Amino acid sequence: MKQLLMVFLIGLMVFEAHGQQSVDIGFFGGSGTYFGDMTKTEWQKSISPAYGAFMRFNFNPRYGLRFNVLNGNIGAVGEFDSQTWNANPTDRSWDFNKNVLDISLQFEFNYFKYIVGDKATPYSTYVFGGVGMQTYPYDSLGVVPPASVPTFANAGKEFALTIPFGLGFKFNLSKRIGLGIEAGMRKTFSDKLDNLDDPLSKDYSVTPAVEVSKYTDQFHNNDWTAYLGVHLVYKLIYGNKEWILRTPKQNILDWGIENNSKNR
């Protein structure tokens, strides 16, 4: 929780330092899960609560830049495929659960023109994408002869680059408050989230485990995370200029935007 608050406050100072026109802050609540090396996942046991916050600088009613922080446990219960092992190939039961801190910078595009609290722009669907990172504890899978219990080694902290993307729907509740529903994915450039670091790259039927070179590819089986939830948004700064839509509401898909020096 302290990490989440510290990162969010840093983002707040960065945005305020630039004195931008329109700034929103939001709070997210929902759930998160994982996609990776595991198979036959028991989904009812593999979804955990997630929460977070963000700050969004709106360039105009069409697009903005969002500093986003999420935190929560990511875990799964199921099995993983051990068909590459020479002796007794089978599926093995597997589970993990760990705290994951997700930080990202996202570009957000509104399908309709949208400004929090503006009656002329009451709602919009949107998509987002960007770059980010995740950090979480990691225990690597040790030597696993076919008849033994898995062992772990090299406990530590992982820092993984991510590509976040997703979509959502948002709408106004009042002059300064909005609500949204959002679903997003994170493609990670690491395979350590589930403690199964590239399990197909080793032959665990021998001791010590032997590398299988054809599977040594950092992109082929990296882990993914997914988040689904709702966010509550508050317009923190209206700014000193008002955006005017150049086209009537029935043509709201038009890109035309004007600035008016009149203060709101």
C-alpha positions as CSV (number, residue, x, y, z in Angstrom):
1,M,0.0,0.0,0.0
2,K,2.8,2.4,0.8
3,Q,4.5,1.7,-2.5
4,L,1.2,2.4,-4.3
5,L,0.7,5.7,-2.5
6,M,4.3,6.9,-3.1
7,V,4.2,6.1,-6.8
8,F,0.8,7.8,-7.2
9,L,2.0,11.0,-5.4
10,I,5.1,11.2,-7.6
11,G,2.8,11.1,-10.6
12,L,0.6,13.8,-9.1
13,M,3.5,16.1,-8.7
14,V,4.7,15.6,-12.2
15,F,1.3,16.5,-13.7
16,E,0.8,19.5,-11.5
17,A,4.2,20.8,-12.2
18,H,3.3,21.1,-15.9
19,G,0.2,23.2,-15.1
20,Q,-2.0,21.4,-17.6
21,Q,-5.4,22.5,-18.9
22,S,-7.5,19.5,-17.7
23,V,-6.5,16.9,-15.1
24,D,-8.6,14.0,-13.7
25,I,-7.8,11.6,-10.9
26,G,-9.4,8.2,-10.6
27,F,-9.6,5.2,-8.3
28,F,-10.0,1.7,-9.6
29,G,-11.5,-1.4,-7.9
30,G,-11.9,-4.8,-9.5
31,S,-10.1,-8.1,-10.0
32,G,-7.0,-9.5,-11.7
33,T,-5.9,-12.9,-13.1
34,Y,-3.2,-14.5,-15.1
35,F,-2.5,-16.4,-18.4
36,G,0.8,-18.3,-18.8
37,D,2.3,-21.8,-18.7
38,M,-0.4,-23.3,-16.5
39,T,-3.1,-25.4,-18.1
40,K,-6.6,-26.6,-16.8
41,T,-6.7,-23.5,-14.6
42,E,-9.5,-23.4,-12.0
43,W,-10.8,-19.9,-12.7
44,Q,-13.0,-19.6,-9.7
45,K,-9.8,-19.9,-7.6
46,S,-7.6,-17.9,-9.8
47,I,-9.2,-14.4,-9.6
48,S,-8.1,-12.0,-6.9
49,P,-9.1,-8.5,-5.9
50,A,-7.1,-5.5,-7.4
51,Y,-7.2,-1.8,-6.7
52,G,-5.4,1.2,-7.9
53,A,-5.4,4.9,-8.9
54,F,-4.5,7.0,-11.9
55,M,-4.1,10.6,-13.0
56,R,-5.1,11.6,-16.5
57,F,-4.0,14.7,-18.4
58,N,-6.5,15.5,-21.2
59,F,-5.0,17.0,-24.3
60,N,-8.5,17.5,-25.7
61,P,-11.9,15.7,-25.6
62,R,-10.4,13.0,-27.9
63,Y,-7.2,11.8,-26.2
64,G,-5.2,12.0,-23.0
65,L,-2.2,10.6,-21.2
66,R,-2.7,8.5,-18.1
67,F,-0.3,7.6,-15.3
68,N,-1.7,4.4,-13.9
69,V,-0.9,2.3,-10.8
70,L,-2.5,-1.1,-9.9
71,N,-1.8,-3.3,-6.9
72,G,-3.2,-6.7,-5.8
73,N,-2.5,-10.4,-5.7
74,I,-2.2,-12.4,-8.9
75,G,-2.5,-16.2,-8.6
76,A,-3.8,-19.3,-10.2
77,V,-4.7,-22.9,-9.3
78,G,-4.4,-25.7,-11.9
79,E,-1.7,-27.7,-13.7
80,F,1.2,-27.3,-16.0
81,D,2.2,-29.4,-19.0
82,S,5.3,-31.6,-18.6
83,Q,5.2,-33.4,-21.9
84,T,8.8,-32.4,-22.7
85,W,10.1,-34.6,-19.9
86,N,11.4,-38.0,-21.1
87,A,10.2,-40.0,-18.2
88,N,6.5,-40.2,-17.1
89,P,5.2,-37.2,-19.1
90,T,2.1,-35.9,-17.5
91,D,0.4,-32.8,-16.2
92,R,1.5,-31.7,-12.7
93,S,-0.7,-29.7,-10.2
94,W,0.5,-26.2,-9.7
95,D,-0.5,-23.0,-7.9
96,F,1.0,-19.7,-7.0
97,N,-0.2,-16.4,-5.4
98,K,1.8,-13.2,-5.0
99,N,1.4,-9.5,-4.8
100,V,2.0,-7.6,-8.1
101,L,2.6,-3.9,-8.4
102,D,1.7,-2.6,-11.9
103,I,2.9,0.8,-13.0
104,S,2.2,2.2,-16.5
105,L,1.9,5.2,-18.7
106,Q,-1.0,4.9,-21.1
107,F,-2.3,6.8,-24.1
108,E,-6.1,6.9,-24.0
109,F,-8.3,7.5,-27.1
110,N,-12.0,8.3,-26.8
111,Y,-14.2,7.1,-29.6
112,F,-16.7,9.9,-28.9
113,K,-15.6,13.4,-27.6
114,Y,-15.6,13.2,-23.8
115,I,-15.0,15.6,-21.0
116,V,-15.8,14.8,-17.4
117,G,-18.8,16.8,-16.3
118,D,-19.6,18.4,-19.7
119,K,-23.2,18.0,-20.7
120,A,-22.3,18.0,-24.4
121,T,-20.1,15.0,-24.0
122,P,-21.9,12.7,-21.5
123,Y,-20.2,9.3,-22.4
124,S,-17.8,7.5,-24.6
125,T,-16.2,4.2,-25.3
126,Y,-12.4,4.3,-25.3
127,V,-9.2,2.2,-25.9
128,F,-5.8,2.6,-24.3
129,G,-2.3,1.3,-24.8
130,G,1.2,2.2,-23.5
131,V,4.3,1.0,-21.7
132,G,4.8,-0.1,-18.1
133,M,6.4,-2.4,-15.6
134,Q,5.4,-5.0,-13.0
135,T,7.3,-6.0,-9.9
136,Y,6.7,-9.1,-7.7
137,P,8.5,-11.7,-5.7
138,Y,9.9,-14.7,-7.6
139,D,10.9,-18.3,-6.6
140,S,12.4,-20.2,-9.6
141,L,11.5,-23.8,-10.3
142,G,14.4,-26.0,-9.3
143,V,15.3,-29.5,-10.4
144,V,12.1,-31.6,-10.7
145,P,12.8,-35.3,-11.3
146,P,9.5,-37.0,-12.4
147,A,8.9,-38.8,-9.1
148,S,9.7,-36.0,-6.8
149,V,8.1,-32.9,-5.4
150,P,9.1,-29.6,-7.1
151,T,11.8,-27.6,-5.3
152,F,12.5,-23.9,-5.5
153,A,15.6,-21.7,-5.6
154,N,16.9,-18.2,-6.4
155,A,14.2,-16.3,-4.4
156,G,14.2,-12.7,-5.3
157,K,12.4,-9.7,-6.8
158,E,11.4,-9.5,-10.5
159,F,11.0,-6.3,-12.5
160,A,9.3,-7.0,-15.8
161,L,8.5,-4.6,-18.7
162,T,4.9,-4.7,-19.9
163,I,2.7,-3.5,-22.7
164,P,-0.7,-2.6,-21.3
165,F,-3.8,-2.3,-23.6
166,G,-7.5,-2.5,-23.3
167,L,-10.9,-0.8,-23.7
168,G,-13.7,0.6,-21.6
169,F,-16.8,2.7,-21.3
170,K,-17.1,5.9,-19.3
171,F,-19.9,8.4,-18.5
172,N,-20.6,11.4,-16.4
173,L,-22.4,11.4,-13.0
174,S,-22.1,15.1,-12.2
175,K,-20.2,18.3,-13.1
176,R,-16.9,16.9,-11.7
177,I,-17.5,13.1,-11.3
178,G,-17.5,10.3,-13.8
179,L,-17.7,6.5,-13.7
180,G,-16.1,3.9,-16.0
181,I,-15.9,0.2,-16.7
182,E,-12.6,-1.1,-17.9
183,A,-10.9,-4.3,-19.1
184,G,-7.2,-4.5,-19.7
185,M,-4.4,-6.9,-20.5
186,R,-0.6,-6.7,-19.7
187,K,1.8,-8.5,-22.0
188,T,4.9,-9.0,-19.9
189,F,8.5,-9.6,-21.1
190,S,9.1,-12.1,-18.3
191,D,8.1,-15.7,-17.6
192,K,8.5,-15.7,-13.9
193,L,5.1,-14.6,-12.6
194,D,3.9,-18.2,-12.1
195,N,7.3,-19.4,-10.8
196,L,7.6,-21.4,-14.0
197,D,10.5,-19.7,-15.8
198,D,10.3,-21.1,-19.3
199,P,9.5,-24.7,-18.2
200,L,9.6,-26.0,-21.8
201,S,13.3,-25.0,-22.2
202,K,14.5,-27.8,-19.8
203,D,14.4,-31.5,-19.6
204,Y,13.6,-32.3,-16.0
205,S,13.9,-36.1,-16.5
206,V,17.6,-35.8,-15.8
207,T,19.6,-34.3,-12.9
208,P,20.6,-31.5,-13.2
209,A,18.0,-30.3,-15.7
210,V,19.2,-30.1,-19.3
211,E,18.5,-27.0,-21.5
212,V,16.5,-27.7,-24.6
213,S,17.8,-25.1,-27.0
214,K,14.8,-25.0,-29.4
215,Y,12.6,-23.6,-26.6
216,T,15.1,-20.9,-25.5
217,D,13.1,-17.9,-26.7
218,Q,12.2,-15.1,-24.3
219,F,9.0,-14.2,-26.3
220,H,7.4,-17.6,-26.9
221,N,5.7,-18.2,-23.5
222,N,5.9,-15.0,-21.5
223,D,3.1,-14.5,-18.9
224,W,0.1,-12.2,-19.2
225,T,-2.0,-10.5,-16.6
226,A,-5.6,-9.3,-17.0
227,Y,-7.7,-6.8,-15.0
228,L,-11.4,-6.0,-15.0
229,G,-13.1,-3.4,-12.8
230,V,-14.8,0.0,-12.4
231,H,-13.2,3.4,-11.8
232,L,-14.5,6.5,-10.2
233,V,-13.1,9.8,-11.7
234,Y,-13.0,13.3,-10.2
235,K,-12.1,16.3,-12.3
236,L,-9.2,17.8,-10.3
237,I,-8.4,20.8,-12.6
238,Y,-10.7,22.4,-15.2
239,G,-7.9,24.5,-16.5
240,N,-8.0,28.1,-17.9
241,K,-9.5,27.2,-21.3
242,E,-12.7,25.7,-22.5
243,W,-12.9,23.2,-25.4
244,I,-15.6,24.0,-27.9
245,L,-16.9,21.3,-30.3
246,R,-16.9,22.8,-33.8
247,T,-19.5,20.3,-35.0
248,P,-23.0,19.6,-33.8
249,K,-23.7,16.7,-31.5
250,Q,-25.0,14.5,-34.3
251,N,-21.5,14.7,-35.9
252,I,-19.7,14.1,-32.6
253,L,-17.3,11.6,-34.3
254,D,-15.6,14.6,-36.0
255,W,-12.1,15.4,-34.9
256,G,-12.7,19.2,-34.8
257,I,-11.7,20.9,-31.5
258,E,-11.4,24.6,-30.7
259,N,-10.1,26.4,-27.6
260,N,-11.9,29.3,-26.1
261,S,-10.0,31.6,-23.7
262,K,-13.1,32.0,-21.6
263,N,-12.6,30.5,-18.1
264,R,-14.9,27.8,-17.0
